[in-house]
Each structure stands twice: as structure tokens, then as C-alpha cells.
Amino acid sequence: MSELSPESALETIVVPRASDIGNFEVRRALPSMQKRSVGPFVFLDEMGPAVLPAGKGMDVRPHPHIGLATVTYLYDGSIMHRDGLGSIQLIEPGEINWMTAGRGIVHSERSTPEARRIDQRLFGLQMWVALPRDKEEMDPAFDHYGLDAQPVVEGEGAWVRVVAGSIFGRTSAVRTQSPLFYGDVKLQAGASLDLPAEHIERAAYLVEGTLRVEGQNHESGRLLAFAPGRPVTLTAAGGPARFAVLGGEPLDGPRFVWWNFVSSRKERIEQAKADWQRSRFDQVVPGDTDEFIPLPEKH
């Protein structure tokens, strides 16, 4: 990768690291050595695209979180969410599952029995939003939002669903705990989108196609983080493109991320590790099995 000019609107380019979690591959863009967070977003995984053969499925056993909100958004396929609050919710493309962990929650993510009967294409993004320090220990909650909660802005070859927060003059009905934005963008071949500089920290994660920024082309599976205060134009080069735009105000201090735990305090992470290891979380997820993911020896 060539050096970026100090005058460039591009601040950092992250090439995610890939890992196999059994039936499909995930690519992790946040956190990375180059970029720890974008606004309050401290984690971004691209799930798939993958075809899960009939008889197989996604099986993420019950596991804990603290200090964050998980954001699940699918392009293809479906996932059944269950958590310790008793929430049972199927998520399908374009919908939003927003789970606020707060002081602690346990959940699972699995393919449904119906989905396992046939080959299923699974493709989507999962992000974590760090909670503000004064809300890290809030009560856990789960919210599901359908397509009607997310306004759409379109014109001149661009289509944007405002998934969460505010951007392009529209505001999603998704309830958040801090100023942020998250949009699902589709551009026709040759079309451009001007990403405003109204938010301090901004990035785009490309899932399909090629994006041209300041005369340089970037392929799918790249996180492009932008310098503050500079408008940037994103153009679909050589064909249509689809990408997420995300960001917001900077975090109110550093965050520590270990396994599924996020906190502004290292000692809180240690407490969560001990609590999970000693079964102090409410580890029962109604409708799921009594199995769970053990605390890793190292992470």
C-alpha cells in the first residue's frame, strides 16, 4: 500500500484479517493495528459471504458481553437471536438487531431449523458500539427494528438506507446511546456519493465492488477511514458497489477490548472474565441449550 498524502481525505486503509469460525469465514476490520475505533464503533466483522450447505448452519453458542451494544445487519440469509432476557428474534436482510449489553448479557446466534433444510447464503456485518462511560453499567436490553425504522435517501445513482443515527439529513428510529451514524449504501456503476464532514470520525467498509477515492481504486474487504473535517467523494468504479458508512463522535476516553468484553476500565474486564469463568453471569438463554462458549485461555 502506498503512503497517504498528509492532504488526503483518506487517513487509514485497513485490510481485515480473516478467520474461519467453522462453517464460514469472517473478516475483522476493527479493532486493528491501524485503527482501534471509528467514533463509538470498536468492532466490525464481515460475515461471509458463504453458502452453508443443507444440514449445516451457523451455531454461535451462548456467550457474554459487557459495556457495548451489538449491531447485526444482514445482506443475505437469516439468524435467530436468543438472549438471557428471554428475547427470541429472527433477523432478516435489512433489519437491525441492537442488543445493549450494559452490565452484562448472554446471547446466542444460530441458524433456524428451516434454514438448515436447504443451502443458505449468509452475508452480513456485525459491529460493536462502545457505550459511554456513564452508561457502561446500564441495564441490558434488546431491540429489533424492521425496514420501516430506517429512512432511505436516493438519487443520481445512489441509494442509502440510514440504519442508525443521522446522516444525509435523515434520522433512523433506532435508539442509540451516543451520537453516531451507520448507513447501507448502494451505488450504480459510475455514481458518486459525497460523504459530509459533519461527523468527526468517519469510515466506509466496502462489501461489494470497487470504490474510487481521490483517483485511487479500493477493492472489497477494505475499511477506509477518513480524516476529520474533509468532505470525501466515493465513486463506484467499474461496476456497482455496496458499502457501509459509519462513525460519529470520538469515544469519551480509551476502551479496552478483550474477547467479548468492552470497558473503559481494565479491572472491569478482569471482573467479567472471572464472573464468566465462575458462572456468575445469568448463563441461561431460554430456548437454547445449556452449553456455552468457555472463557478462552488467551485472546
C-alpha positions as CSV (number, residue, x, y, z in Angstrom):
1,M,0.0,0.0,0.0
2,S,1.4,3.4,-1.0
3,E,1.9,6.2,1.6
4,L,-1.1,8.5,2.0
5,S,-0.5,12.2,1.5
6,P,-1.0,14.5,4.5
7,E,-3.5,16.4,2.4
8,S,-5.5,13.3,1.6
9,A,-9.1,12.8,2.9
10,L,-8.0,9.2,3.4
11,E,-6.5,8.7,6.9
12,T,-6.0,4.9,7.0
13,I,-6.7,1.8,5.0
14,V,-7.4,-1.3,6.9
15,V,-7.1,-4.8,5.3
16,P,-9.1,-7.1,7.6
17,R,-7.6,-10.3,9.0
18,A,-9.6,-13.4,8.1
19,S,-10.5,-16.3,10.4
20,D,-12.6,-19.4,10.0
21,I,-15.2,-19.9,12.7
22,G,-16.3,-23.4,11.5
23,N,-18.8,-23.2,8.6
24,F,-17.8,-19.8,7.2
25,E,-15.1,-17.1,7.2
26,V,-15.2,-13.8,9.0
27,R,-13.0,-10.8,8.2
28,R,-12.2,-8.4,11.1
29,A,-11.6,-4.8,10.3
30,L,-12.0,-3.3,13.8
31,P,-10.1,-3.3,16.1
32,S,-6.8,-3.5,14.1
33,M,-3.3,-2.3,14.5
34,Q,-4.0,0.6,12.1
35,K,-7.3,1.7,13.6
36,R,-8.8,0.8,17.0
37,S,-12.2,2.5,16.6
38,V,-14.3,4.8,14.4
39,G,-16.5,7.0,16.5
40,P,-18.0,4.7,19.1
41,F,-17.6,1.6,16.8
42,V,-14.9,-0.6,18.3
43,F,-15.5,-3.8,16.4
44,L,-16.5,-4.7,12.8
45,D,-16.7,-8.2,11.4
46,E,-17.8,-9.1,7.9
47,M,-19.6,-12.5,8.0
48,G,-19.3,-14.4,4.7
49,P,-20.5,-14.3,2.1
50,A,-20.7,-18.0,2.4
51,V,-23.1,-20.8,1.4
52,L,-24.0,-23.0,4.4
53,P,-24.9,-26.5,3.0
54,A,-28.1,-28.2,3.8
55,G,-27.9,-29.8,7.2
56,K,-25.3,-27.3,8.4
57,G,-25.8,-23.9,9.9
58,M,-24.5,-21.1,12.0
59,D,-24.1,-22.0,15.6
60,V,-22.6,-19.4,17.9
61,R,-23.3,-20.9,21.4
62,P,-24.3,-18.7,24.4
63,H,-21.6,-16.2,25.3
64,P,-21.4,-13.0,27.3
65,H,-20.9,-9.3,26.6
66,I,-20.4,-6.2,28.8
67,G,-20.1,-2.4,28.1
68,L,-21.3,-2.4,24.5
69,A,-24.2,-2.7,22.0
70,T,-24.0,-5.4,19.4
71,V,-25.3,-4.4,15.9
72,T,-26.2,-7.1,13.5
73,Y,-27.1,-6.3,9.8
74,L,-27.6,-8.9,7.1
75,Y,-27.4,-8.7,3.3
76,D,-28.4,-12.3,2.8
77,G,-29.7,-15.2,5.0
78,S,-31.2,-15.2,8.5
79,I,-30.0,-15.6,12.1
80,M,-32.1,-16.5,15.2
81,H,-31.1,-14.4,18.2
82,R,-31.8,-15.5,21.7
83,D,-30.6,-13.9,24.9
84,G,-30.9,-14.1,28.7
85,L,-33.6,-11.5,28.8
86,G,-35.9,-14.0,27.0
87,S,-35.7,-12.3,23.6
88,I,-36.2,-14.6,20.6
89,Q,-35.9,-12.7,17.3
90,L,-35.2,-13.8,13.8
91,I,-33.2,-11.2,11.9
92,E,-33.5,-11.0,8.1
93,P,-31.8,-8.8,5.5
94,G,-32.1,-5.0,6.1
95,E,-33.4,-5.3,9.6
96,I,-31.5,-4.4,12.8
97,N,-30.9,-6.4,15.9
98,W,-29.5,-3.9,18.5
99,M,-28.5,-5.6,21.8
100,T,-27.3,-3.4,24.6
101,A,-25.1,-5.5,26.9
102,G,-24.6,-2.8,29.6
103,R,-23.6,-4.5,32.9
104,G,-23.9,-7.9,31.2
105,I,-25.9,-10.1,29.0
106,V,-25.6,-13.6,27.4
107,H,-26.9,-14.5,23.9
108,S,-26.6,-17.0,21.1
109,E,-26.9,-16.7,17.3
110,R,-27.9,-19.7,15.3
111,S,-29.5,-20.8,12.0
112,T,-33.1,-21.9,12.3
113,P,-34.2,-25.5,11.7
114,E,-36.0,-24.2,8.5
115,A,-32.8,-22.6,7.2
116,R,-30.8,-25.8,7.7
117,R,-33.0,-27.8,5.4
118,I,-31.6,-26.1,2.3
119,D,-28.4,-24.5,1.2
120,Q,-28.3,-21.0,2.8
121,R,-26.3,-18.0,1.7
122,L,-25.2,-16.0,4.8
123,F,-23.7,-12.5,4.4
124,G,-23.7,-9.5,6.7
125,L,-21.9,-7.3,9.2
126,Q,-21.7,-7.3,12.9
127,M,-20.4,-4.3,14.8
128,W,-20.0,-3.4,18.4
129,V,-20.7,0.1,19.7
130,A,-18.9,1.1,22.9
131,L,-21.3,2.6,25.5
132,P,-20.5,6.0,27.0
133,R,-18.7,5.6,30.3
134,D,-21.7,6.8,32.3
135,K,-23.8,4.1,30.7
136,E,-21.4,1.1,30.6
137,E,-23.3,-0.5,33.6
138,M,-26.8,0.3,32.4
139,D,-29.4,-2.5,32.4
140,P,-29.2,-4.8,29.4
141,A,-31.8,-4.5,26.7
142,F,-32.7,-5.9,23.3
143,D,-34.4,-4.1,20.4
144,H,-35.3,-5.2,16.9
145,Y,-36.1,-2.8,14.1
146,G,-37.8,-3.5,10.8
147,L,-37.3,-1.7,7.5
148,D,-39.8,1.0,8.4
149,A,-37.5,2.3,11.1
150,Q,-34.8,3.2,8.6
151,P,-35.3,6.0,6.2
152,V,-34.0,5.8,2.6
153,V,-32.3,8.5,0.7
154,E,-31.8,8.1,-3.1
155,G,-31.0,9.9,-6.3
156,E,-28.4,10.2,-9.1
157,G,-27.5,6.5,-8.9
158,A,-27.1,6.4,-5.1
159,W,-29.3,4.6,-2.6
160,V,-28.7,4.9,1.1
161,R,-30.6,3.3,4.0
162,V,-30.0,5.3,7.2
163,V,-29.6,2.3,9.5
164,A,-28.8,4.1,12.7
165,G,-28.2,7.7,13.8
166,S,-28.3,10.7,11.5
167,I,-26.7,11.3,8.1
168,F,-27.7,12.9,4.8
169,G,-30.4,14.9,6.6
170,R,-32.3,11.9,7.8
171,T,-32.5,10.1,11.2
172,S,-33.1,6.5,11.9
173,A,-35.6,5.4,14.6
174,V,-33.0,3.0,16.0
175,R,-32.3,4.1,19.6
176,T,-28.6,4.7,20.4
177,Q,-26.7,5.9,23.5
178,S,-24.3,8.2,21.7
179,P,-24.0,10.4,18.6
180,L,-23.2,8.1,15.6
181,F,-24.2,7.2,12.1
182,Y,-24.4,4.0,10.1
183,G,-25.7,3.7,6.6
184,D,-26.0,0.9,4.0
185,V,-25.0,2.4,0.6
186,K,-25.5,1.1,-2.9
187,L,-24.0,2.9,-5.9
188,Q,-24.7,2.2,-9.6
189,A,-21.6,2.0,-11.8
190,G,-20.0,5.4,-12.1
191,A,-22.3,7.0,-9.5
192,S,-20.8,9.1,-6.7
193,L,-21.7,9.9,-3.1
194,D,-20.4,12.9,-1.1
195,L,-19.8,11.9,2.5
196,P,-20.2,15.1,4.5
197,A,-17.7,16.1,7.2
198,E,-20.3,16.8,9.8
199,H,-19.1,13.8,12.0
200,I,-15.5,13.9,13.3
201,E,-14.7,10.2,12.7
202,R,-15.9,8.5,9.5
203,A,-15.2,5.4,7.6
204,A,-16.5,3.2,4.8
205,Y,-16.4,-0.6,4.7
206,L,-16.7,-2.0,1.2
207,V,-18.5,-5.3,0.8
208,E,-19.1,-5.4,-3.0
209,G,-17.4,-3.8,-6.0
210,T,-14.7,-1.2,-6.2
211,L,-14.6,2.3,-4.8
212,R,-12.6,5.2,-6.2
213,V,-11.4,7.8,-3.7
214,E,-9.1,10.7,-4.8
215,G,-8.2,8.8,-8.0
216,Q,-7.3,5.5,-6.3
217,N,-9.3,2.4,-6.6
218,H,-10.0,0.2,-3.5
219,E,-11.4,-3.3,-3.7
220,S,-14.0,-5.0,-1.5
221,G,-13.0,-6.1,2.0
222,R,-11.3,-2.8,2.9
223,L,-12.1,-0.3,5.7
224,L,-11.3,3.3,4.5
225,A,-11.0,5.7,7.4
226,F,-11.2,9.4,6.6
227,A,-9.5,12.4,8.0
228,P,-11.7,14.8,10.1
229,G,-13.1,17.9,8.6
230,R,-12.7,17.0,5.0
231,P,-15.6,16.1,2.7
232,V,-14.8,13.0,0.6
233,T,-16.4,11.7,-2.7
234,L,-16.8,8.0,-3.1
235,T,-17.3,6.7,-6.6
236,A,-18.3,3.2,-7.8
237,A,-15.6,2.2,-10.3
238,G,-16.0,-0.4,-13.0
239,G,-19.4,-1.6,-11.8
240,P,-21.9,-1.2,-8.9
241,A,-20.7,-1.0,-5.4
242,R,-22.1,-1.6,-1.9
243,F,-20.6,-0.4,1.3
244,A,-21.3,0.7,4.9
245,V,-20.6,4.2,6.1
246,L,-20.1,4.6,9.8
247,G,-18.7,6.8,12.5
248,G,-19.7,9.5,14.9
249,E,-18.2,11.5,17.8
250,P,-14.9,10.2,19.3
251,L,-15.1,8.0,22.3
252,D,-15.1,9.7,25.7
253,G,-11.8,8.0,26.6
254,P,-9.9,4.8,25.7
255,R,-11.6,1.4,25.6
256,F,-10.2,-1.9,26.5
257,V,-11.4,-4.9,24.4
258,W,-10.8,-8.5,25.5
259,W,-12.8,-11.3,23.9
260,N,-16.4,-10.2,24.1
261,F,-15.9,-7.6,26.8
262,V,-15.5,-3.8,26.3
263,S,-14.8,-1.4,29.1
264,S,-13.1,1.9,30.0
265,R,-11.6,0.1,33.0
266,K,-9.2,-2.8,32.9
267,E,-10.3,-4.1,36.2
268,R,-13.9,-4.3,34.9
269,I,-12.7,-6.6,32.2
270,E,-10.9,-8.8,34.8
271,Q,-14.1,-8.9,36.8
272,A,-16.1,-10.0,33.8
273,K,-13.6,-12.7,33.0
274,A,-13.8,-14.1,36.5
275,D,-17.6,-13.8,36.5
276,W,-18.0,-15.9,33.3
277,Q,-15.4,-18.4,34.4
278,R,-17.2,-18.9,37.8
279,S,-20.8,-18.9,36.3
280,R,-21.7,-15.6,37.9
281,F,-23.4,-14.4,34.8
282,D,-27.0,-15.5,34.2
283,Q,-25.9,-18.1,31.7
284,V,-29.4,-19.4,30.9
285,V,-30.6,-18.5,27.4
286,P,-34.3,-19.5,27.1
287,G,-34.9,-21.7,24.1
288,D,-31.2,-22.6,23.7
289,T,-29.2,-25.5,25.1
290,D,-27.3,-25.4,28.4
291,E,-24.0,-25.4,26.6
292,F,-21.9,-22.2,26.4
293,I,-18.6,-20.9,25.0
294,P,-15.9,-21.2,27.7
295,L,-13.6,-18.3,28.6
296,P,-10.6,-18.5,26.2
297,E,-7.2,-19.2,27.9
298,K,-5.8,-16.2,26.0
299,H,-7.2,-13.8,23.4
